[in-house]
Structure formats: structure tokens, C-alpha cells
Amino acid sequence: MPSKRNFGLDLARAIAITMVFLSHGVSALESLGVGVDLFFVLSGFLIGRIYLRSQVDAHDAPGTFTLWGFWSARWFRTLPPYLAALALFALAEPHFRNNPIHPYYLFFAQNYLGMTGFGPSWSLCVEEHFYLALPLIGYLALRFVGRKRLVWLLPLLALVPQVLRTAAVLGGGLPANWYWRTHLHCEGLILGVWLAYVFV
């Protein structure tokens, strides 16, 4: 039986993982932190491909795509390991008082309300916010713009975080934790969806 895995995507993931580990472990290689952005592009591509294919299927058989079906499929993959990690952090907190986690972590709100512990969770927050927004924005785009125009609309949407960052700088400066905030750092995910559109 042929494997469903894609060697190119697996290789890109391995490169991104290596870049992130090296950027955190070797101060001279901090610039390799762009591996996180590569992860976002890959994630946007994979989730965009799932979403766009489900839209094609729904066009052939109306009623097959549901928001709950899309969201629950994503959450059942990401929530169990995330909640397990939160539980481990909560158990370890009495021994490491400088890494507290708060109830709002359960709702992926730490990117906006304060990241006090479990720092790597910021990137999952960005992805979870994107999972929520993609089918809603996709619905509006398909309804008012049309499928064929997505080829130029998606790259334009990828400029929105840059525009927001520029506006923040001109208005007094970016917040210290701007990198974690989804609306200021989701262009990689959008570009990944655009790549998925081109392939699908």
C-alpha cells in the first residue's frame, strides 16, 4: 500500500525543527529562528489543502462541509497533547515558580493576555487562532470574491500583518511581544494557504 506521507514536506519539517533547535541552543545561530516561520508556511499549506479540498467536495455534494467538522478534526489532533503539556506544567509549577500558567492558557489567549510560562505554546496559539478564522474568512472570500480570484486575494491578505506592524510602528511602536500576536504574525500561514490553493 503506497504511503500517504510526502517526502518533501517531511524534509521541510525536519529542516524547520533543526533550525528552531539550533536557534535556541546556539546564540550565534539565532537567525535560524525563522524555522518557526517555515513551520507556519507548512502548517498553512497543510490546513489550507484540507480546507480547500473539503470545499471542492462540498461543491460536488452540498452539505458535506461543516464548520464543526472542520474545527473538531483540528482540535482532536492538537488539544490532547496541548492539554497534557499544560497539565505537566501545572504539576511542575511548585518546583519552578518562574513559569506559571494561567486559566486563560486553556483558551489559547496567552499571546494577548500574557505569556508567563510554557513559552513555546505561543506558536500553537497562532495556529489555533488561524484554524478558527480560516473557514470563516474562506466563506466570505468564496461568497463575495469567488474561487478563481483567491489566487491574487491570498497574497494581498498576507500583506495585512505587515501593514498592521507598520501602522503600529508609526503609531508609537510595536508591543514587546508583537511576535506572538496572531494578527501581527500570520503571513506565513496565509502564504501556506495560497500555496495550497495553487496546488489544489
C-alpha positions in Angstrom: 0.0 0.0 0.0 1.5 3.4 -1.0 2.5 5.8 1.8 0.4 8.9 2.2 3.5 10.8 3.5 5.1 13.4 1.4 8.9 13.3 1.5 9.3 16.9 0.5 7.0 18.1 3.3 8.7 15.8 5.8 12.1 17.1 4.8 10.9 20.7 5.2 9.6 19.9 8.6 12.9 18.3 9.6 14.8 21.4 8.4 12.4 23.7 10.3 12.8 21.6 13.5 16.6 21.7 13.2 16.6 25.5 12.6 14.5 26.1 15.7 16.6 23.9 17.9 19.8 25.5 16.7 18.5 29.0 17.1 17.5 28.3 20.7 20.6 26.3 21.6 23.4 28.3 19.9 23.4 32.1 20.4 25.4 32.6 17.2 22.6 30.9 15.2 19.7 32.9 16.5 18.8 34.0 12.9 17.7 30.4 12.3 14.7 31.2 14.4 12.9 31.7 11.0 12.3 28.0 11.2 9.2 28.9 13.1 8.0 30.9 10.0 8.8 27.9 7.8 6.6 25.9 10.2 3.8 28.4 9.7 4.0 28.1 5.9 3.9 24.3 6.1 1.0 24.4 8.5 -0.9 26.9 6.3 -0.3 24.7 3.3 -1.5 21.5 5.1 -4.5 23.1 6.7 -5.3 25.1 3.5 -5.2 21.9 1.4 -7.6 20.2 3.8 -9.9 23.1 3.8 -9.8 23.7 0.0 -10.3 20.0 -0.8 -13.3 19.9 1.6 -14.7 22.9 -0.2 -14.3 21.1 -3.6 -16.1 18.0 -2.1 -18.8 20.2 -0.7 -19.4 21.7 -4.1 -19.9 18.2 -5.6 -22.0 17.1 -2.7 -23.6 20.1 -0.9 -23.8 19.8 2.8 -20.6 17.7 3.3 -18.6 20.6 4.7 -19.4 21.8 8.2 -17.6 24.3 10.5 -17.9 21.9 13.4 -16.5 19.0 11.3 -13.5 21.2 10.2 -12.8 22.6 13.7 -13.3 19.3 15.6 -10.9 17.5 13.3 -8.2 20.0 14.0 -9.0 20.2 17.8 -8.9 16.4 18.3 -5.4 16.4 16.8 -4.0 19.4 18.7 -5.9 19.7 22.0 -5.0 16.3 23.7 -1.2 16.8 23.6 -1.5 20.5 24.4 -3.7 19.9 27.4 -1.3 17.1 28.5 1.6 19.6 28.3 -0.4 22.2 30.3 -1.1 19.6 33.0 2.6 18.7 33.2 3.5 22.4 33.6 0.9 22.8 36.3 2.3 19.8 38.2 5.8 21.2 37.8 4.9 24.7 38.8 5.5 24.3 42.6 9.1 23.4 41.7 9.6 26.1 39.1 7.9 29.2 40.3 9.1 31.4 37.5 7.0 29.6 34.9 3.3 30.0 35.9 0.5 29.2 33.6 -3.0 30.7 33.9 -6.5 29.5 33.2 -6.6 31.6 30.0 -4.0 29.2 28.6 -6.9 26.8 28.1 -8.4 29.2 25.6 -5.1 30.0 23.7 -5.2 33.6 25.0 -1.7 33.8 26.3 -0.5 35.6 23.1 -2.6 38.6 24.1 -3.1 38.3 27.9 0.4 37.4 28.9 2.9 34.6 28.4 4.3 33.8 31.8 5.3 30.2 31.3 5.3 27.4 28.7 6.7 29.9 26.2 6.7 27.6 23.1 2.9 27.5 23.2 2.7 30.9 21.5 3.1 29.3 18.1 0.3 26.8 18.7 -1.9 29.7 19.8 -1.3 31.4 16.4 -2.2 28.2 14.6 -5.3 27.6 16.7 -6.5 31.2 16.1 -5.9 30.6 12.4 -7.9 27.3 12.4 -10.8 29.2 13.9 -10.6 32.1 11.4 -9.8 30.2 8.1 -13.2 28.7 7.3 -15.0 31.9 8.3 -12.7 34.1 6.2 -12.8 31.5 3.5 -16.6 31.5 3.4 -16.6 35.3 3.0 -13.9 35.2 0.3 -15.6 32.4 -1.7 -19.0 34.1 -1.4 -18.0 37.7 -2.3 -14.8 37.3 -4.3 -15.1 33.8 -5.9 -12.7 30.9 -6.0 -10.7 32.0 -9.1 -9.8 35.3 -7.5 -8.2 33.7 -4.5 -5.0 33.4 -6.5 -4.4 37.2 -6.0 -6.5 37.8 -2.9 -4.5 35.5 -0.6 -1.1 37.2 -1.3 -2.9 40.5 -0.6 -4.2 39.1 2.7 -0.6 38.0 3.5 0.4 41.7 3.5 -2.1 42.6 6.2 0.1 41.6 9.1 2.9 43.7 7.6 0.6 46.7 7.2 -0.6 46.3 10.8 3.0 46.1 12.1 4.0 49.3 10.1 0.9 51.1 11.4 1.9 50.1 15.0 5.5 51.4 14.4 4.2 54.7 13.0 1.7 55.0 15.9 4.3 54.7 18.6 5.9 51.3 18.3 5.2 47.6 18.3 4.3 45.9 21.6 7.2 44.0 23.1 5.5 40.7 22.4 4.2 41.5 18.9 5.8 38.4 17.5 3.4 36.3 19.4 0.2 38.1 18.4 -1.7 36.3 15.7 -2.9 39.4 13.7 0.7 40.6 13.5 2.3 37.3 12.6 0.2 35.1 10.4 1.5 35.9 6.9 3.3 32.6 6.8 0.1 30.7 7.4 -1.7 32.8 4.7 1.0 32.2 2.2 0.8 28.5 3.0 -2.9 28.5 2.2 -2.1 30.3 -1.1 0.4 27.6 -2.0 -2.3 25.0 -1.2 -4.7 26.9 -3.4 -2.1 26.8 -6.3 -1.6 23.0 -5.8 -5.3 22.1 -5.2 
